[in-house]
Amino acid sequence: MAPHRSSTRSSRKAGSEPWVHTSGTEIQEFGTVRMFPLGLSFDARMYSCQRLNQLLADTQILYSLYKKHHWLMRGPTFYQLHLLLDKHAGEQLELVDLLAERVQTLGGVAIGDPRLVAEITVVPRPPDGVEEVPAMLSRLIQTHETILTAAHDAAARAQEMGDDGTNDILVSDVIRTGELQTWFLIEHLVDTPLVEAPHNGHR
Ligand SMILES: [Fe+2]
């Protein structure tokens, strides 16, 4: 039974009863920025937030693809790739937080709900089942390239508009991490002999 209204009030005054089941109106719409005194124009902050949110959505998808492929991996290199993809997933998750908090720092609203992520991302949806291992790796590499291409462009545009902080995050974190992870994936797609060098001339 719900407590009597007046007793609830007095308990709340004492700081012991939580206010739960509260609903309210949205206080800042998605796609808007608040007036933060950062020495950056409104246009620069609006532009950066839009680009950062797109990268945030695509990075959340990349994180999820890494987890999916970490779980679904198979074959003789299962253990190595299982571990590598989980490491990359963890690093992408750090980028998700970094991108989201950059949006908030600029006065914007970061994408948080995966249903909005799904609406906004430009990364193609994979099959729900299991792909062949090279196809899984290629899918990750292509997703990296999509993000890298957008990050290079967004970094240059952010710098043109004076947003050095966003440029720094995109170059130092998003681009450098993405390039390094791409290298580690690509080396698994080189069909190199493990034991015998075909051109060694010692046969
Ligand atoms: Fe795991």
Residues whose N, C-alpha, C, O or C-beta is under 5 A from the ligand:
A	BS01	LIG	none
